[in-house]
Every structure is written in C-alpha cells, then in structure tokens.
C-alpha cells in the first residue's frame, strides 16, 4: 500500500513541474496530497532533522535537495524523491522530470540511469546476491560512459525508513548478502556525467557533484520473491 501511494504522488506532481514553479511550491503540493488525499505521512519531514516533506534535486544535485524558493528554468532536470508511511510501512520511490525540453545529455543521462536501475532490479530473486544488483547497474552505466555515485546507496525498508542491507550500485557478481524471499529493499542508482565524487553542502543534506556535472537518479522499492521480484512503487503508466 505505501509503495503504491508513493507512486501516486509522483504521478500527480508531474503536471506541476513547469517553468517558474519553485521547489518549495512542489513540496507544499506533495505534502498536502500525501496528508489530505492519501491519509499518509511524508516520511522525510523531520527525519533526522530534514526540514521538508520531499527531496528535490536539480541538475548537479545528486540527492537530498531541500525544497526552497528556487524557481525552475527551461531545461532543468529535477529528481523528485517521495517516501510515505501508511499503516506503519514505508514506500520509497523517485523519478526524473524535465522543465520543457532537456538537453541531449540530460535526457541521455536520465534514460541510462533508468535502464541501469532496471538492470539491477532484474537480478533480484531469492538466492541472488547484492553484488549481482550492483554489478548489473555499474556495467550498464559505465558502458555508456557515466559514473556511478559510490557514497550513497539503496537500503532495506519496511517499518523502518532506512535499514540493512545496504544496496550498493557497483560491485562484483556472486558477492555480498544472499537475498531471501520476503526482503524489501530499494534500488536507486545515482549516475553522473562527470566523475563519481560528491560533496555535501553546508546545510548538511544537499549532495552535489564535485565537478558540477549533471546527475540523475531513479528509484523503486522492491519485494524479493521466490521466483524473482515485485516492484511495489510502479506508477500508473508502468502498471
């Protein structure tokens, strides 16, 4: 349920990502929808001091961007990261959006990041290992000459927002923890046009590329099953 609701927020917010809108306005729209329409809780709000209900990461912001009065410009690429709590469980997902027509590079980066996420997801099944996921993501990304951020990763999720295991988006096959049916985790690669190095701004949250190159991220919450996987955060079009 929580995963489906998180996807509904992303389905809803797309039409609001327009020229001149501020990321603070997007935060307000999402917060109101989560609380009033879905009867859920925005998990990021006050989580370890995070001040907003969603993360908005624009252009060279890798993740954890804090909504503010910045207004979006034509060509901006923005990742919207949504986590909701419903009936005690968390659903966590993010997507890339563009304001108007993106640059060729931004569109390509987003596409390869999306494909890399799915390369990782398709390795998930009971008995597979975490390294299988990371290797699949890394191989696809680097084949297209993008770098994989090493400092942040996917994670276990359920009644707790972030829990073990850590799901790295790079690595070697047949290494790491063996997956078991019933586990729930996120696959959420962050790819950069330039090098993989990042830094955290003085707000303590916003992560940016060190070389100021473009970054992109996609994310789903996944349930491990005996025969494979179930994606819990598919949007309407994907379902």
N, C-alpha and C positions, 0 to 999 in steps of 0.2 A: 504493500500500500504506500509506504513512504517513498519508495523509488518512483512509483507511478506519479505521485503528486509532485515530486521534484521535477520530473519531465514536463508536467503540465505547466509549471512556472516558466520553463524555457519556451514551451510552445506559445505561451501568452505574451512574453516580453518582446518577441521578435519584431512585431509591428511598431513598437515604441522606440526602437533603436534607429533614430533619424537624425538628420543634420540639426545641430543646435541643442539637442537634449543633453542635460547634464547627467553624469553618472549618479549623482545624488537623487535626481528625479527617478532614475531607473530603480534605485534602491527603494524609494518610497512606494513605487508602483508594485514591486515584487513583495515588499513587506505586507502591504495592505491585502494583496491577493492571497498570500500564504495564510495570514491570520484570519481574515474575514471570509474569504471564499472557500478555502480548503480546510479551515479549522485546524491548522497545523502550527508548528513553532519553527521560526527561522533559526536553525542551529548555530550559525556563525555569531549571532548577536550576543555580545558579552562573553563569547567563548575565549577564555584566556585573555580577556581584555579587548578583543576585536570589537570595534565600535558600530558596525553596520550589520545588516541582515543578509547581504550578498557580497561577493567579491567581483570587482570589475577591473579587468586587467587589459590595458590599452597599448597596442603597438609593441614597444620594447619591454613592457611589464610582463614578467613571466607568470606570476601568480600572486594571489593575496592582495590585489589592488584594492584600496579603500575608496568607496564612492565619495565624491566631493563635488565642488561646483564647476569642475572642468566640463566644458561643452564639447561634444563630439564634432569632428570636422569630416568633410568629404574624404573618403579613402581610409578612414580609421578602421583598424581591426580591433575588435574587443572580445575578450572571453568573459562570459557570464557564468559564474560558478554558484550553484544552488545546492544547499543542503537543508532538508526539512526533517522535523521529528513528528511522527504520527504514531500514536499508541505505543510510545516508548522506543520506537525503532527509527533509525536514520536512513535517509535516501540521499545520495550524493552524486551530482552529475554536472557537467559543464559543456558548453558549446562555443564555437566561434561565430561571430556575426560581423558584418561589414556595413559601414555607412556609405551608401552609394556604391560606385564601382571600385573595387580594391585594385591595388597594383598587381601586376602579374606575379611578382614574387610573393606578396602576401597571400594571394589566392592559392598559389602552389604550395606554400608552406602549410597552410591550413589543410589542404587536401592530403598531403603526405602525412601530416600529423594524425588526421582522421584514419587514414589507411593503416598507419603504424599501430594505433590503438587497437584496431580490429585484428591485425596480425597477432597481437598479444592475446586478445580475448579468445581467438580461435584455438589457442594452445591449451585452454583451460579444460580440465576434466579431472575426475578423481584419479589419483596416481601420478598425474603430471607434477612437475616441479616448478617452483617460482622462477628458476633460471630459464626455463623454456619460454616463459612470458617475456622476460627482459630481453633475451636474445632475439626473439622474433621482432620486437619493437625496434631494437637497435639496428638490426640488419636492414630492415626496410628503410629506416630513416637515413642511415649512413649511405645506403645505396644511392639515395637521391641527394647526397651531399649536405644534409642537415645534421646538426649536432643534437645529442640527447642530454638534457639537463640531468646532472648527477646528484645535486644537492637536495632534491625533493622527489617524492615517490608516491605510489599508491599505498593502500593500507587496508587492514581488516576493518570492518564496520558492522554495526548491528545496534545493540542497545548503547554502545559507546561510539562516539564520533570517530576517533582515531585509535586503533588498537593493532596489536600484532595480527598477522605478519606484515612487515614492510614489503611492498611490491616494487622492486627496482625495475626501471625501464631499460636496463642494459644488463649484460651478463652472459654466462655460458649455459648451454642446454644441459639438462640432466644434473643440475646442481641446485642447492637450496632446499627449502622445506617442501615436503611432498604434500600436495593438495588432497583434501578429503571432502567427500560429499557432505553438503550442509554448510561449508565455509562460505562466508560472504566477504568480498573484497572489492576494491576499486582498481581499475586500470586507467591511468590518467597521464599519459606522456606529455612532456613539455619539450618542444623542439625549437631550436634557434637557427636563424640563417647564418650567424657567425659562430663563434666558439661557445662551448657549453658553460663557461664560467658566469656566475651571477653574483650579485651583491644585494644586501638588504638595506633599504633606506632608513633614515633616522627615525621614521615612525615606528620602526620595529616590526613591520609587517610586509610592506611592499617590496617584492623581489623583482629586480630588473637585470637585464643582460649587462655584463660588464662592458662590452664593446658597443652597447647601444643598438645592437642589431634587433631585427624583428623576432618575436617569439609567438608561439601558438600552443594551445592546449585543448584536448578533448578528454572527456571522462564519462565512464559508465560505472555503475555498481553491478557486480556480477555474483550470482549464486552458483557455486560448484555443484554439479550433479554427477551421478554415477556414469552417465553416458557423455557428459560434456558440460554445458553451462546454460544458464538462463540469465539474460540481461534484464535487470529489474527496472531500468531507467529509460526504456525506449520511449521516444516521443510518438505522437500520433502518426506521423508520416512513416516512421520506421516500423511501427507495429503493423 
